Amino acid sequence: MPNFYPYPIDQARIHRGAEHLHRLGPRAMAEFLSELGSRIGGTPACLSLLNEYGRLNPGQVRAAGGDRPLRRPLSVVAR
């Protein structure tokens, strides 16, 4: 999956937020996706993406490492 986050801190914040949202359950996830769709791309864009993810099964996700948190990316520190 390509990295769409401009900064590593954004990636970490997205993942922490997603973990929290997941703990809240299916209703909270549905409400979030509905609101996100209405704000940034419309419901059709949200439904299209859900359809793409709907083709995955848990075994595929585990095999690709998608069931584990992302590791913090390494950075080069300037001297």
C-alpha positions in Angstrom: 0.0 0.0 0.0 1.4 3.4 -0.9 2.3 5.8 1.9 -0.2 8.7 1.5 1.0 10.5 4.7 3.2 13.5 4.1 4.8 13.1 7.6 5.4 10.1 9.7 3.7 11.8 12.7 0.5 12.0 10.6 0.7 8.2 9.9 1.0 7.5 13.6 -1.9 9.7 14.5 -4.1 8.1 11.8 -3.3 4.6 13.1 -3.9 5.6 16.8 -7.2 7.1 15.8 -8.2 4.1 13.8 -7.4 1.8 16.7 -9.6 3.9 19.0 -12.4 4.0 16.5 -12.2 0.2 16.1 -12.6 -0.2 19.8 -15.8 1.9 19.8 -17.4 -0.7 17.5 -19.2 -1.0 14.2 -21.7 1.8 14.7 -19.0 4.4 15.5 -17.1 3.2 12.5 -20.2 3.6 10.2 -20.9 7.1 11.6 -17.3 8.1 11.1 -17.2 6.8 7.5 -20.5 8.5 6.7 -19.4 11.8 8.0 -16.0 11.5 6.3 -17.7 10.7 3.0 -20.0 13.7 3.3 -17.0 16.0 4.0 -14.4 15.0 1.6 -15.6 13.1 -1.4 -19.2 12.2 -1.1 -20.8 8.9 -0.1 -20.0 7.3 -3.5 -16.3 7.6 -2.9 -16.6 6.1 0.6 -18.8 3.2 -0.7 -16.3 2.5 -3.5 -13.5 2.2 -1.1 -15.5 0.0 1.3 -16.3 -2.2 -1.7 -12.5 -2.6 -2.4 -11.8 -3.5 1.2 -14.8 -5.8 1.2 -12.9 -8.1 -1.1 -10.3 -8.8 1.6 -10.6 -11.6 4.1 -8.9 -11.7 7.6 -6.4 -14.4 6.3 -5.2 -12.1 3.5 -4.8 -9.2 5.9 -2.8 -11.3 8.4 -0.6 -12.7 5.6 0.2 -9.2 4.5 0.9 -8.1 8.1 -2.1 -5.8 8.1 -3.3 -7.0 11.5 -0.2 -5.6 13.3 0.5 -1.9 14.0 2.9 -0.2 11.7 6.4 0.2 13.1 7.7 3.7 13.5 9.5 4.6 10.3 13.2 5.2 10.5 14.5 8.7 9.9 17.8 10.2 9.1 18.8 12.9 11.6 20.9 15.7 10.1 24.1 16.6 12.0 
